[in-house]
């Protein structure tokens, strides 16, 4: 047995690496929370977990230990510091265990601790969002969220992108849907009025402001100075929806690239998605296996298939034709000029192409003002990346870089140009073709974990009527 003393803050993953290299270790100190307590034949077993991995480590306290009786009363959820020897375990299913010499109670947990059972419904766990990270499922979710957050920055930084922090408070509604949360210091009981309307000039910022729905417009400005930029931050949507795919606060990944067209945008989106799927497979194996076994059977096969897949490109007009000739009885109508619904997207990816596809060149009438008008003047250079089982996972476009056409599009869609004069300025001075896309981070996490509700892949979901934690 190797003698020595591991750092008292040593995480279990480091312990596992030390064991692989060195074997048994004397006098180790670990800290964590009790997952389970079992007693029998004069021996008590504690499963201790510090959150660094799915697996807990077993702590053994035999009958000769002076604190054996007190230890047997320790409850699930208690925080402990354990000192002892890390030795080979005779039990099946684990290689190592700690033979405890000293146990210190750091924080007690009574019998009313909510996570006494091994399995709880996700609905119940949402009501205790402050405790659910201690459960196996949510431990895995948030370890993967951490790993993939790092991977997002790694992907862009390795490719020379500049990380830009766009404003959370803004006077501009990028999507034009009018679903922004208002930010104001005005007295709601007695706001200043002019002609029976709120006089926003009296507000803190001197105009109507809200929480951002996208950092795209500001990212475009930076792209025309730094060529390649990305944002990764919180966005907000005041949409009164209670579906499994909507929350009011979520995180968006939005790259913008200068001197680029729609094909370049699609290539970046393909590289991005493939990179992060491969990163998940190579770096999140333990948690991914848990999701494969407990949440979505075949998840690993799905991701491995996507990592190797060919990404097809399909014009919107051709997609409509395929759907109309399919003979399928879709719940939503299929007509040129209407947006594709999830059932249409899944039919195309699962029944027709059996893999990911880019649908490109959508009708101008159903897309945002900033998307570049194609030569046919009926469609815009937009793309949606669709994947099997989910449908749309990434949406983007080539941006309209021509001042006159952008102004025409804004006028036609009723978008006031004066508040966006700064946005239009980059079309006047050194304009160039540029493109970008947006990926909802939580939607992507749902895809790689198999979790079916977006509220279960974000630490503290914000939904209508719920901002408790």
N, C-alpha and C positions, 0 to 999 in steps of 0.2 A: 504493500500500500504506500502510495506517495505521501510524504509528510509535507506539511505546509498549511497555509491559511489563505483561502480565496477571499477576495474583497467582499466585505459584508453586504455590498450592494450588487453583488454578482447576479446577473439575470440567468434564468434557467437555460436559455439558449447557449450562453457562454459556458455554463456547467456541462452541458451535453458535449460541446466541442472539447472541453478539457478532458472529459471522460474518454472520448474517442481516442484522444492522443496519449493520455497518461494512465488511464485506469482508475482504480479506487483512490479516494482522497480523504485524508484525515482532517478533522477539525474544520469543517465547512460551516459557513453561516448563511442562511437563506431567510428571506422575508416574503410573506405573501398572505393570501386569504384562504381560509379553509373552504374547500368545496364539499367534502363529505367526511363523516366520522363513522368508523366501524370498530366495534369492540367484540372480543371473543377469546376464550381460553387464556385470560390473563394478559392479553396484548391488545393495544389500541392502535388503529391505523388512521392517520389523517392524510387526506389528499390536499396538498398545498399548491396553489397556483399564483403566479405573479403577473399573469397576462402576457408574457413574452411569447408563449406558444400555446397550442391547443392542449398539450399534455400537462397534467399535474405531476408532481413528484410525491411519492409515498413516504410518509414519515412514520417510523415504527417506535412505539413506546411500550417496553415490556413491563411486566408486573413488578420487577425490582426497581424500577425508576421511582425516586422519592415523591414525584409529583403525579404518579400514575392515576390516582383517583381524581385529582383535580383536572387532569388532562381529559379524562373520559367524559367530563361535563362540558368540554368546549363545544360550542355550537357552530353550525354552518354559517359562514360569513365572517367569522372572527378573523382579525388580523394578528399574525403571530411572527415572532422571530425564533428561528430554530437553529441550534448549534449541535453538530454531531459529526459522525463519520458517514461518508458516502460509500456504500458498499454494494456489491452485486446482490441482486434480489433473487430469491428462490421462487418467487411467484411468477405465474404465467402472465404474459402480456406486458411485462416491464423488465428492463434490464438492471435498473439501479433503484436504490431506496436510501433513505437517510435513517441511520440508527441514532435516535435522539439522545443527547447528553443533557441538554438544557433547552427548555421551552419558555419563552417570555410572552405573556399576553400583552399585545400592543393596543388592541381595541376589541372589546367584547361585542358580540351580536346575540341578542336574545332569541327566544323561541318565536317571536313575531317577525323575524327576518323573512321578507317575502319570497326569497328564492330557496325555500326548503326542498322543493321537489326538483327532480332532474329535468322534467319537461313542462314547459308552460306554453300557452298559446301566444302567438305574436301579438294578438289584440291585448291580452293582459300585460305583456311586457311593455307595450307602448304607454301604459298608464304608470309605469315605474321606469321611465326613460333614464332616470338618474342611477338606476341599479342594473339595468339590462346589459351594460357592457360586461358584467361579471358572468353572464351566461355563456355557454359554449358557442351558440350560434352568433351572438353579437360580438363576442370576442373575436371570432373569425372574420366577421364583416368588417370590423374596424381595424383589424390588422391588415386586411387586404386594402381597405381604403387608404391607410397610411402608406403601404407599399406602392400603390398605384399613383398616389399623389406625388411621391418621390419620382416615379417613372415618368410622369408628365413633364416635370422640369428637366429630367435627365434627357429625354428625347429631344426637346427643343434646344437645350443648352449645347448638346453635342452637335447640333446642326447650325449653330451660330445665330439663334434667335435671341432677341432682346426681350426680357420679361418686363412688361409695363403694367403698372397698377392704375387702372382707369377708375374714375370717380364712382362712388356709391350713390351720392346725391347728385342729381342731374335735372336740368330743365327740359331735356329732350326725351321723347318716347320713341326709341329706335324702331320698335315694331308697329307703332301707330295704332295699337289696339285699345288704348285708353284704359289699361289695366294696371296703372302705376299706383303704388302707395304714396300718399301725400306726405310731404315733409313741411311742417309749418310751425311757427311760433305764435300765430294769431290766436286770439281768444275765441274758442268755438262758440261761446254764448253771445259774443258781441263783436263779430269781425267788422273791420272797416268796409263800407259799401260805397259803390259808385254806380248810379243807375240800377240799383237793386242787385248788383253783382259784387262779389268779393273783390276788393281792390288789392290785388297781390303786390302792388308796388309798396304797400305798407308792411309786407312780410320781411323776414330776416334777410333773404337773398334779393328782395326787390322784384321777384317774379314767381310764378307758380313752379314749384319743384317737387320732385318725388324720388323714390328709390329706383335705381337703374334696373332696366329689364335686359340690358346687354351693354358690354363695353366695346362693341364693334366700331361705332362711329369714331370714338376717340382713338381706337387702335389703328384705324385707317390713317389718321393723321401721323402717327408715329411710324407707320410702315413707309410713308413717303419721305421719312428722314433716315430711317435705319434699315430699310429694305425688308427685314424679316422680324416680326414681333409676335408676342402672344400675351394674352391675359388669362388668368386663372383665379377666379374670385367669385364672391357671392352675387347673385342676381335675384330679383324679386318680381313676383307677378300677383297682382291683386285679383286673382281669378277664383270665384266662388265655386270651386270644384272639389268633390270628395272622391275622386277616382283613385285607383291604385297607382296612377302614373303622374299625379299632380301634387305639388307642395308649393307653398307661397314663397319659400326661400330655398334656393338651390344654387349649386356651383356650376359655372360655365367655363369651358376651355375654348378660347377663341383666337386662333392664329390669323395673321394677315401678312400677305407676301406681295411685294411690289414687283413690277415687271413680270407679271404672271397672268395667265388666262385660266379658263375653266378647266382645261386639261391638267394644268399644273396643280390646280386646287384639288382635283380628284386624286392625283398622284400623291399629294401630301396627306390627304385623308386616308388613302389606302395604306401608306407607310405607317401612319400614326396608329391606326387600328391594329394592323398586323403586329407592330412592335409591342403594343401593350398586351395583346393576347399572348404573345410568346413570353413576354416578361412575367405575366401571371403564371404560365405553365412552368417556368424555370425557377421562380422565386417564391411562390406561394403554395408549394406542394402539399403541406400538411393541411392547411385550411381549405385548399381546393378539393382535396380528397374528402374532407368532411362535407362540403357542399354537394359533391358528387354522390355521396352515400346517403345523405339525409334530406337534401333539398331538391335537387334536380338530377334524376338518374340520367347518365349519359352526358353530363356537363363537360367532363374532360374530353370526351370524344368530339363533342360539338366544337370546343375551342381548338383542339388539334386540327380538326377539319378546316376551320376558318383560317388558321395560321398558314395553311398550305393552299388555300383556295385561289382560283382565278376570279378577279373582280371584273364582272361584265359591265358594259356601258349600254344603256337603253334609252333612246329618246322618248320623252313623254308621249308623243303622238303614237309611236309604235307600241308603247305599253298599253295605251287605251285600246288600240286595235286588238292586241292579244287578249285583253280582258273581255272585250265584247264578243270575241269569237270562242271564248273558253267553254261556253255552255253552263258555267257556274251560276247558281242562284244567289247572287250577292245581296246582302241586306241594304247596302247603299248603292245608288245608281252609278253607272259608269258612263260618263259622257265627256267629250273633249271640252275643257274649260272648267271642269270640277276637280278639286284636289283628290288625291288618292287617299283611301282610308286604310286602316291597318289590315283589314281582310284582303284588300287588293294587293297590298305590299307583300303580305305573307304568301299569297297565291303565286306571285311572280318569283319570289325567292325560293319557295319550297317545292312548288309543282312544276315551274317552267325551267328555272336555271339551277335549282338545287345548290344555291350558293349566293354570295353577296353580289349586289348589282348597284350601279349608279344610274338613277333615273335623271335625265338631264333635259334642259330646254323646256321649261314649264311655260304655260300661258302667262303672259304679262299681267293679265287682269287679276290673277290670284297670288301674285308675289309682290314683295316689298318694292318701294320706289327706288331703292339704291341699286337694284340688280340691273346689269347691263342689258340693254335692248338688243336683240339679235337683228340681223339684216332683214329677216322676214317681217319685222315690226309687229309680230304677233306673240313672239315668245321671248323669254329672257334667259341669259346664261346662268341658270340656277341648277343645282344638283342636290339630290338626296341620296345618301348611302343607305341602302336597305340590307338587312341581314335576316336569315331564317329565324323563325320563332318570335321575332320582335317587330320587324318592319323597320321604320326609319330610326337610325341611330345617330347620323350626322347630317346636318343641312348646311349648305353654303352656296356661294355664287361668285362669279366675277362681278366686281363692282362697276357701276357706271362712271367712267372717268371723263366723259365728255360733258362739259358745263351746260351747253345748250340743251342737250337731250335730257340730262338730269333735271334741269329746270322745267322742261316740258312734262316730264313724268311726274314731278312733284305737283305741278299745277293741275294735271289731269286727275291726280289722286287726292287732291285737296290737302296736300301737306304744305303748310306755310313755309315760305323760303326765308323770311327774315330771321326767325330764331335759329336757322341752320346756315346762316351766312358764312360762319367759320368753317363749316363742313364743305360748303361749296367752293371756298377759297382755294382748296388744294386742287380743284379742277381748273383754276385760273393760272396758277403759278407752278410750273414744273409737273404737270399732270402726267400720269403714266398708267398703263393697265395694271390693275391689282385685284387680288382675290382673297377670299378667306372662308372659314367655316366655323360653325359652333357645334360643340358636343356637350350635352348635359352630363356632368360627371356622375350623377346618381343614376341616370339611365344606363350608362356604361357599367356601373357597378352591379346593377340588376342583371345585366347580361352575363357578366363573368362569375357571378355568385349563384345565379338561379333564383335569387330572392324575387318574389312576385309583387311586392308592394314597396314603392319608393320610400315610404315612411320608415322602412326597416334597413335602409342603407345610408341614412343621414343621422348624425348623433341625436339631434333634438328637432324633430319635424315640426314645421310651422304650417298649420292647416286651418281652414275656417273654424273659428271658435276655440283654437288651441295654440297658446303660446306660454304654457305653464312653466316649463323648465328653462 
